[in-house]
């Protein structure tokens, strides 16, 4: 775990040398027998309730109740069914990415092993909303479906571009009730940005292309399609691509 403002690359088994740690579980949180769960937190900010990492579980079903926070999840292995108050199930399968709204009344039903990257925000100062409806509680971020809703951007925020501005599109598919967490899909033609502090926390699931990110101390990171990484708010960095790139993203903007 780190709160350092540096680029963080995610690994399915956690960082080499530390891996995932067993979690202490509570019987009251489950309808089923207790599963085995493991976790590595790559980054957290206690003040905002932000946590980003990798998590695994065996078979289980959680007790029904409000979901604790807004969460973006990329399923690396396994599948899950999210059950609503009426018993309807939203199924998410290996390789898919989805998000859950804070306070959504649900039960997580797990058959078989599951591994995920996640970014969750549960503001410790905010009251959990009392949601009766299942509407909008779970959203699968299907890149093919999102593509049809992409719109051209009239800004290159959060980047200050060197040279010719790129052509960029965005489809912001999910905004949390607090109005500070956003999830969706973005694409761009080739660009290079100036070195500057990154203005928000952003989880990137890179779908297409390659990105080179250089930090203020000249440390360089190369990311390709299939990689996941986090840019913590305040990280001094520049981005460069040599061609087209597309990503799914989850952004927490604490300035909102």
C-alpha positions as CSV (number, residue, x, y, z in Angstrom):
1,X,0.0,0.0,0.0
2,X,1.2,3.5,-0.7
3,X,-0.1,7.1,-0.6
4,X,2.9,8.3,-2.6
5,X,2.1,10.4,-5.7
6,X,3.7,8.2,-8.3
7,X,2.4,6.2,-11.3
8,X,1.3,2.7,-10.1
9,X,1.2,-0.3,-12.4
10,X,-1.2,-3.0,-11.3
11,X,-0.2,-6.7,-11.2
12,X,-2.8,-9.5,-10.9
13,X,-0.9,-11.0,-7.9
14,X,0.1,-7.8,-6.3
15,X,3.7,-6.4,-6.3
16,X,6.5,-8.9,-6.5
17,X,7.8,-9.8,-3.1
18,X,4.6,-8.9,-1.2
19,X,1.7,-10.4,-3.1
20,X,-1.8,-10.5,-1.6
21,X,-2.6,-10.7,2.1
22,X,-5.4,-12.8,3.7
23,X,-8.3,-10.7,4.9
24,X,-10.1,-11.0,8.3
25,X,-13.8,-11.6,7.6
26,X,-16.9,-11.3,9.7
27,X,-19.6,-13.9,9.7
28,X,-22.4,-11.3,9.8
29,X,-21.3,-10.0,6.4
30,X,-22.2,-13.3,4.6
31,X,-25.3,-15.5,3.9
32,X,-22.9,-18.3,3.0
33,X,-20.0,-19.9,4.8
34,X,-17.0,-17.7,5.0
35,X,-14.9,-17.6,1.8
36,X,-11.2,-17.1,1.5
37,X,-10.4,-13.5,0.4
38,X,-7.0,-11.8,-0.3
39,X,-6.1,-8.2,-1.0
40,X,-3.4,-5.8,-1.9
41,X,-4.1,-2.1,-1.6
42,X,-1.9,-0.2,-4.1
43,X,-3.1,3.2,-3.0
44,X,-5.5,4.7,-0.5
45,X,-6.6,8.1,0.8
46,X,-8.3,7.8,4.1
47,X,-9.7,11.3,4.1
48,X,-11.7,10.7,0.9
49,X,-12.3,7.0,1.4
50,X,-10.4,6.1,-1.7
51,X,-8.9,2.6,-2.1
52,X,-7.4,1.0,-5.2
53,X,-6.0,-2.5,-5.5
54,X,-6.4,-6.1,-6.4
55,X,-8.8,-8.5,-4.6
56,X,-9.7,-12.2,-4.7
57,X,-12.4,-14.4,-3.3
58,X,-13.7,-18.0,-3.3
59,X,-17.4,-19.0,-3.5
60,X,-19.6,-16.9,-1.3
61,X,-22.8,-14.8,-1.0
62,X,-22.8,-11.6,0.9
63,X,-25.5,-10.5,3.3
64,X,-28.1,-8.3,1.5
65,X,-27.6,-4.6,2.1
66,X,-26.5,-1.2,0.8
67,X,-23.3,-1.5,-1.3
68,X,-20.4,0.3,0.6
69,X,-19.3,3.1,-1.7
70,X,-19.0,3.7,-5.4
71,X,-16.8,1.1,-7.1
72,X,-15.2,0.5,-10.5
73,X,-14.1,-3.1,-11.1
74,X,-12.3,-5.0,-13.8
75,X,-12.8,-8.8,-13.5
76,X,-9.6,-10.6,-14.3
77,X,-10.9,-14.1,-13.4
78,X,-14.3,-15.5,-12.7
79,X,-17.8,-14.2,-12.7
80,X,-20.3,-12.7,-10.3
81,X,-24.1,-12.1,-10.1
82,X,-25.2,-8.9,-8.3
83,X,-28.7,-9.6,-6.9
84,X,-31.1,-6.7,-6.4
85,X,-34.0,-6.4,-3.9
86,X,-36.4,-8.2,-6.3
87,X,-34.0,-11.1,-6.8
88,X,-33.0,-10.0,-10.3
89,X,-29.4,-10.7,-11.2
90,X,-26.9,-8.7,-13.2
91,X,-24.2,-11.1,-14.4
92,X,-20.6,-9.9,-15.0
93,X,-18.1,-12.2,-16.5
94,X,-14.3,-12.6,-16.8
95,X,-12.8,-9.7,-18.8
96,X,-15.7,-7.4,-18.2
97,X,-15.6,-4.1,-16.4
98,X,-18.5,-2.7,-14.3
99,X,-19.4,-0.2,-11.6
100,X,-21.7,-0.2,-8.6
101,X,-23.4,2.8,-7.1
102,X,-23.0,3.7,-3.4
103,X,-26.0,2.5,-1.3
104,X,-27.4,0.2,-4.1
105,X,-29.3,-2.6,-2.3
106,X,-27.7,-5.8,-3.4
107,X,-26.1,-9.1,-2.5
108,X,-22.9,-10.3,-4.2
109,X,-23.3,-13.9,-5.2
110,X,-20.1,-15.6,-6.1
111,X,-19.7,-19.1,-7.7
112,X,-16.1,-20.1,-8.1
113,X,-12.9,-18.1,-7.7
114,X,-12.8,-14.4,-8.7
115,X,-10.0,-11.9,-9.1
116,X,-10.5,-8.2,-9.8
117,X,-8.7,-4.8,-10.0
118,X,-10.8,-2.2,-8.2
119,X,-11.2,1.5,-7.4
120,X,-13.7,2.3,-4.7
121,X,-14.6,5.5,-2.9
122,X,-16.6,5.4,0.4
123,X,-16.5,8.9,1.9
124,X,-16.2,8.4,5.7
125,X,-17.9,11.7,6.3
126,X,-21.0,11.0,4.1
127,X,-24.1,9.2,5.1
128,X,-24.9,6.1,3.0
129,X,-27.9,6.9,0.8
130,X,-31.1,5.0,1.4
131,X,-31.9,3.6,-2.0
132,X,-35.0,1.5,-2.6
133,X,-34.7,1.1,-6.3
134,X,-32.4,-1.1,-8.3
135,X,-32.3,1.3,-11.2
136,X,-28.8,2.5,-12.1
137,X,-27.2,0.4,-9.4
138,X,-25.0,-1.7,-11.6
139,X,-23.5,-0.7,-15.0
140,X,-21.4,-2.9,-17.2
141,X,-18.9,-0.8,-19.2
142,X,-19.2,-2.5,-22.6
143,X,-16.7,-0.9,-24.9
144,X,-18.7,-1.8,-28.0
145,X,-21.8,-0.2,-26.6
146,X,-19.9,2.8,-25.3
147,X,-18.4,3.4,-28.7
148,X,-21.7,4.4,-30.2
149,X,-22.1,7.1,-27.6
150,X,-18.7,8.7,-27.9
151,X,-18.8,12.5,-28.5
152,X,-16.0,14.8,-29.7
153,X,-14.4,16.8,-26.9
154,X,-13.9,20.5,-27.1
155,X,-11.1,20.5,-24.6
156,X,-8.0,18.4,-24.0
157,X,-8.3,18.6,-20.2
158,X,-6.6,17.4,-18.0
159,X,-3.7,17.8,-20.5
160,X,-1.8,20.8,-21.7
161,X,-0.8,19.7,-25.2
162,X,2.5,20.3,-26.9
163,X,2.1,21.1,-30.6
164,X,-1.0,20.2,-32.6
165,X,-4.1,19.3,-30.5
166,X,-5.3,15.7,-30.9
167,X,-8.8,14.6,-31.8
168,X,-10.4,13.2,-28.6
169,X,-13.7,11.6,-27.8
170,X,-15.4,10.7,-24.5
171,X,-18.4,8.8,-23.2
172,X,-18.9,9.4,-19.5
173,X,-21.3,6.6,-18.7
174,X,-21.4,6.8,-14.9
175,X,-21.4,9.7,-12.4
176,X,-21.8,9.0,-8.7
177,X,-24.4,10.7,-6.5
178,X,-21.7,12.9,-4.9
179,X,-20.7,14.2,-8.4
180,X,-17.0,13.6,-8.0
181,X,-16.5,10.1,-9.4
182,X,-16.8,9.5,-13.1
183,X,-16.4,6.3,-15.2
184,X,-16.5,5.8,-19.0
185,X,-14.5,5.5,-22.2
186,X,-12.1,7.9,-23.9
187,X,-10.0,7.9,-27.0
188,X,-7.4,10.1,-28.7
189,X,-5.2,10.5,-31.7
190,X,-1.4,10.9,-31.0
191,X,-0.4,13.6,-28.6
192,X,2.2,14.7,-26.1
193,X,1.4,16.7,-23.0
194,X,3.4,19.1,-20.8
195,X,4.9,18.0,-17.5
196,X,2.5,19.1,-14.8
197,X,0.7,17.8,-11.7
198,X,-2.2,15.5,-12.5
199,X,-5.4,17.1,-11.2
200,X,-7.4,13.9,-10.1
201,X,-7.0,10.3,-9.2
202,X,-7.5,8.2,-12.3
203,X,-7.6,4.4,-12.9
204,X,-6.8,3.5,-16.5
205,X,-7.7,0.2,-18.2
206,X,-5.9,0.6,-21.5
207,X,-7.9,-1.0,-24.4
208,X,-5.9,0.0,-27.5
209,X,-2.6,1.6,-28.3
210,X,0.5,2.5,-26.2
211,X,1.2,5.3,-23.7
212,X,4.5,6.5,-22.3
213,X,4.2,8.4,-19.0
214,X,7.2,10.3,-17.7
215,X,7.4,11.4,-14.1
216,X,9.0,14.6,-12.9
217,X,12.2,12.8,-11.9
218,X,12.3,11.4,-15.5
219,X,11.2,7.9,-14.5
220,X,9.4,6.5,-17.6
221,X,6.6,4.0,-17.7
222,X,5.4,2.2,-20.9
223,X,1.8,0.9,-21.0
224,X,0.2,-1.2,-23.7
225,X,-3.3,-2.6,-24.4
226,X,-4.3,-4.8,-21.5
227,X,-2.5,-2.9,-18.8
228,X,-4.0,-1.3,-15.8
229,X,-2.5,1.6,-13.9
230,X,-3.3,4.5,-11.5
231,X,-2.3,8.1,-11.7
232,X,-2.7,9.6,-8.2
233,X,-3.8,13.2,-7.9
234,X,-0.7,15.4,-7.7
235,X,1.6,13.1,-9.7
236,X,4.0,15.2,-11.7
237,X,4.0,13.6,-15.2
238,X,3.6,14.0,-18.9
239,X,1.9,11.6,-21.4
240,X,3.0,10.7,-24.9
241,X,1.4,8.5,-27.5
242,X,2.6,7.7,-31.0
243,X,-0.8,6.7,-32.3
244,X,-4.4,6.1,-31.5
245,X,-5.3,5.1,-27.9
246,X,-8.5,4.1,-26.1
247,X,-9.1,3.5,-22.5
248,X,-11.8,2.8,-19.9
249,X,-11.4,5.1,-16.9
250,X,-12.5,5.7,-13.4
251,X,-11.8,9.2,-12.1
252,X,-12.1,10.7,-8.6
253,X,-12.0,14.5,-8.7
254,X,-11.7,15.8,-5.1
255,X,-11.9,19.4,-6.4
256,X,-15.6,19.0,-7.3
